[in-house]
């Protein structure tokens, strides 16, 4: 099975927030004045902070984990200070899944990111096939695919979907 490239713990890690380093904290979790103006359209403090976490996380990871309130505390604290809101407000963010989805759609548009659709998947397949001709490591191909998607500003699909694309590329490369 394609998902056996990673252990269950590794798969969970690929779906959630990793630890954030100081450089990443400064690079991705520092809001511009344009970002703050964009975020001001969200009315409730918890939505402002939740949207800010998504706004910062998308360029950092190439996707936004479903459990937005589980973002690294240092990142949430940094955003909350910039926005003048309480960190505690994030706890209730996104209890309604549609809220997170709607906000992510608006944020992706604001950042000029797009969801993976047929053309993006075709380009990803071509990219992975070219890399699979050079490398056989599925974990390396997975990481390269993530980097490719991030550079193309395409929201990363689910881990299993991407692993299936890696497996197909490896098979085609054989």
VOPAGU-2260 file (C-alpha; in pm, 1 decimal, decimal comma):
REM VOPAGU-2260
SITE   aa  ch    i         X         Y         Z
SITE  UNK   A    0       0,0       0,0       0,0
SITE  UNK   A    1     126,6     347,3     -89,4
SITE  UNK   A    2      75,8     483,8     260,9
SITE  UNK   A    3     320,8     234,7     412,4
SITE  UNK   A    4     602,8     467,4     314,5
SITE  UNK   A    5     550,8     635,8     652,0
SITE  UNK   A    6     458,9     498,3     993,1
SITE  UNK   A    7     123,8     592,2    1144,8
SITE  UNK   A    8     301,7     848,0    1365,5
SITE  UNK   A    9     480,3     999,3    1065,1
SITE  UNK   A   10     153,6    1015,6     870,1
SITE  UNK   A   11     -10,4    1197,6    1158,6
SITE  UNK   A   12     284,3    1436,2    1170,3
SITE  UNK   A   13     243,0    1510,9     799,8
SITE  UNK   A   14    -119,5    1605,7     863,9
SITE  UNK   A   15     -57,4    1831,6    1162,8
SITE  UNK   A   16     153,2    2123,6    1277,5
SITE  UNK   A   17     525,1    2060,7    1326,0
SITE  UNK   A   18     734,3    2250,1    1578,6
SITE  UNK   A   19     815,5    2599,9    1460,5
SITE  UNK   A   20    1169,8    2735,3    1466,5
SITE  UNK   A   21    1268,9    3093,6    1539,5
SITE  UNK   A   22    1345,1    3170,4    1173,5
SITE  UNK   A   23    1009,4    3026,1    1060,7
SITE  UNK   A   24     833,5    3216,7    1336,9
SITE  UNK   A   25     973,4    3544,8    1209,5
SITE  UNK   A   26     935,8    3463,8     839,4
SITE  UNK   A   27     585,2    3320,2     835,7
SITE  UNK   A   28     416,3    3456,7    1147,5
SITE  UNK   A   29     489,4    3826,2    1100,6
SITE  UNK   A   30     188,3    4005,1     958,0
SITE  UNK   A   31     220,6    4288,9     709,8
SITE  UNK   A   32      -9,8    4591,0     726,7
SITE  UNK   A   33    -191,0    4447,3     421,6
SITE  UNK   A   34    -237,8    4117,3     607,1
SITE  UNK   A   35    -380,4    4299,5     907,6
SITE  UNK   A   36    -618,1    4496,2     683,9
SITE  UNK   A   37    -730,9    4170,9     519,6
SITE  UNK   A   38    -786,9    4005,6     859,9
SITE  UNK   A   39    -990,1    4300,0     990,5
SITE  UNK   A   40   -1286,1    4186,6     780,1
SITE  UNK   A   41   -1334,9    3888,2    1011,3
SITE  UNK   A   42   -1563,3    4012,0    1285,0
SITE  UNK   A   43   -1509,8    3796,4    1594,1
SITE  UNK   A   44   -1167,4    3789,5    1764,2
SITE  UNK   A   45   -1146,6    3409,9    1743,9
SITE  UNK   A   46   -1210,0    3424,9    1367,5
SITE  UNK   A   47    -947,9    3697,1    1323,8
SITE  UNK   A   48    -688,3    3488,5    1508,2
SITE  UNK   A   49    -794,7    3162,4    1340,6
SITE  UNK   A   50    -775,5    3322,1     997,5
SITE  UNK   A   51    -434,4    3469,2    1087,6
SITE  UNK   A   52    -307,9    3122,3    1177,8
SITE  UNK   A   53    -431,6    2989,9     842,5
SITE  UNK   A   54    -286,7    3293,1     658,6
SITE  UNK   A   55      56,0    3226,0     810,7
SITE  UNK   A   56      44,0    2847,8     789,0
SITE  UNK   A   57     -44,9    2812,5     420,2
SITE  UNK   A   58     285,4    2955,5     289,3
SITE  UNK   A   59     478,7    2780,1     570,0
SITE  UNK   A   60     346,4    2425,9     519,7
SITE  UNK   A   61     168,4    2443,7     184,4
SITE  UNK   A   62    -156,5    2336,5     351,9
SITE  UNK   A   63    -343,7    2409,2     674,3
SITE  UNK   A   64    -401,0    2126,5     924,6
SITE  UNK   A   65    -765,5    2069,0    1016,6
SITE  UNK   A   66    -701,2    2131,2    1386,6
SITE  UNK   A   67    -611,5    2501,0    1360,3
SITE  UNK   A   68    -622,5    2551,6    1741,9
SITE  UNK   A   69    -333,0    2303,3    1774,2
SITE  UNK   A   70     -94,9    2547,8    1602,9
SITE  UNK   A   71     235,8    2598,3    1785,0
SITE  UNK   A   72     176,9    2820,9    2090,0
SITE  UNK   A   73     470,8    3048,4    2001,5
SITE  UNK   A   74     318,4    3114,9    1658,6
SITE  UNK   A   75     -28,6    3177,6    1798,5
SITE  UNK   A   76     112,8    3407,4    2065,7
SITE  UNK   A   77     308,4    3606,4    1808,8
SITE  UNK   A   78       1,0    3652,6    1589,6
SITE  UNK   A   79    -223,4    3738,6    1886,3
SITE  UNK   A   80      19,7    4011,2    2001,2
SITE  UNK   A   81      28,0    4164,6    1653,1
SITE  UNK   A   82    -350,3    4161,1    1630,9
SITE  UNK   A   83    -417,1    4271,6    1988,8
SITE  UNK   A   84    -638,1    3971,2    2064,4
SITE  UNK   A   85    -631,8    3699,8    2327,3
SITE  UNK   A   86    -461,1    3367,1    2254,2
SITE  UNK   A   87    -745,6    3193,5    2437,4
SITE  UNK   A   88    -986,5    3291,7    2160,4
SITE  UNK   A   89    -834,6    3037,6    1924,0
SITE  UNK   A   90    -964,1    2745,2    2131,6
SITE  UNK   A   91   -1313,7    2768,0    1981,4
SITE  UNK   A   92   -1207,4    2849,5    1627,3
SITE  UNK   A   93   -1339,5    2632,1    1349,2
SITE  UNK   A   94   -1575,1    2416,5    1553,2
SITE  UNK   A   95   -1791,4    2440,7    1245,4
SITE  UNK   A   96   -1577,1    2289,2     968,7
SITE  UNK   A   97   -1732,2    2511,4     703,9
SITE  UNK   A   98   -1592,6    2818,9     880,4
SITE  UNK   A   99   -1234,2    2693,7     840,1
SITE  UNK   A  100   -1301,0    2598,0     477,5
SITE  UNK   A  101   -1460,2    2931,9     390,3
SITE  UNK   A  102   -1177,5    3123,6     556,6
SITE  UNK   A  103    -912,9    2912,1     383,5
SITE  UNK   A  104   -1076,9    2976,6      46,8
SITE  UNK   A  105   -1065,0    3354,8     108,4
SITE  UNK   A  106    -707,3    3335,9     238,5
SITE  UNK   A  107    -589,4    3128,4     -58,5
SITE  UNK   A  108    -739,1    3384,3    -294,1
SITE  UNK   A  109    -576,9    3670,2    -101,2
SITE  UNK   A  110    -236,0    3495,9    -115,5
SITE  UNK   A  111    -282,5    3385,5    -480,7
SITE  UNK   A  112    -277,5    3016,2    -389,9
SITE  UNK   A  113    -505,4    2766,8    -562,3
SITE  UNK   A  114    -646,9    2425,6    -480,2
SITE  UNK   A  115    -509,9    2130,5    -673,9
SITE  UNK   A  116    -732,9    2060,5    -972,8
SITE  UNK   A  117    -685,1    1848,6   -1286,3
SITE  UNK   A  118    -418,5    2067,2   -1449,1
SITE  UNK   A  119    -220,6    2102,5   -1125,2
SITE  UNK   A  120    -238,1    1725,5   -1070,8
SITE  UNK   A  121    -116,3    1664,6   -1427,0
SITE  UNK   A  122     178,0    1900,8   -1374,5
SITE  UNK   A  123     254,1    1734,1   -1039,9
SITE  UNK   A  124     246,2    1390,6   -1206,2
SITE  UNK   A  125     496,0    1509,8   -1469,2
SITE  UNK   A  126     720,0    1661,0   -1203,6
SITE  UNK   A  127     713,0    1346,3    -990,0
SITE  UNK   A  128     780,7    1121,1   -1289,6
SITE  UNK   A  129    1087,7    1326,4   -1381,8
SITE  UNK   A  130    1216,1    1305,4   -1023,1
SITE  UNK   A  131    1132,6     933,1   -1001,2
SITE  UNK   A  132    1359,4     874,4   -1300,1
SITE  UNK   A  133    1643,1    1011,2   -1085,8
SITE  UNK   A  134    1545,3     893,3    -734,1
SITE  UNK   A  135    1365,5     587,3    -604,1
SITE  UNK   A  136    1307,4     697,1    -244,3
SITE  UNK   A  137     932,4     746,6    -189,3
SITE  UNK   A  138     987,5     971,1     112,5
SITE  UNK   A  139    1223,8    1192,7     -90,2
SITE  UNK   A  140     973,6    1205,6    -378,2
SITE  UNK   A  141     700,7    1298,1    -131,3
SITE  UNK   A  142     910,0    1586,1       8,1
SITE  UNK   A  143    1003,5    1702,8    -342,4
SITE  UNK   A  144     634,7    1694,5    -439,3
SITE  UNK   A  145     548,0    1907,5    -134,9
SITE  UNK   A  146     819,4    2158,8    -223,9
SITE  UNK   A  147     701,4    2169,1    -584,6
SITE  UNK   A  148     342,4    2237,3    -480,4
SITE  UNK   A  149     451,3    2508,1    -235,9
SITE  UNK   A  150     661,5    2681,0    -502,6
SITE  UNK   A  151     367,1    2665,0    -745,6
SITE  UNK   A  152     134,9    2801,7    -473,2
SITE  UNK   A  153     -89,8    2496,8    -496,6
SITE  UNK   A  154    -251,3    2378,2    -173,3
SITE  UNK   A  155    -113,5    2034,4     -92,2
SITE  UNK   A  156    -371,5    1757,5    -126,0
SITE  UNK   A  157    -409,8    1498,0     148,2
SITE  UNK   A  158    -109,6    1286,3     242,9
SITE  UNK   A  159    -255,4     964,7     101,6
SITE  UNK   A  160    -344,0    1131,6    -229,7
SITE  UNK   A  161       8,6    1263,3    -266,9
SITE  UNK   A  162     157,5     925,0    -170,8
SITE  UNK   A  163     -55,7     759,2    -438,2
SITE  UNK   A  164      85,1    1005,3    -692,5
SITE  UNK   A  165     438,0     920,0    -575,0
SITE  UNK   A  166     365,3     546,9    -609,7
SITE  UNK   A  167     229,6     598,5    -962,4
SITE  UNK   A  168     536,5     800,6   -1061,6
SITE  UNK   A  169     770,1     534,3    -923,4
SITE  UNK   A  170     584,3     262,8   -1109,0
SITE  UNK   A  171     590,2     459,6   -1435,8
SITE  UNK   A  172     963,5     527,1   -1389,3
SITE  UNK   A  173    1034,9     153,7   -1365,8
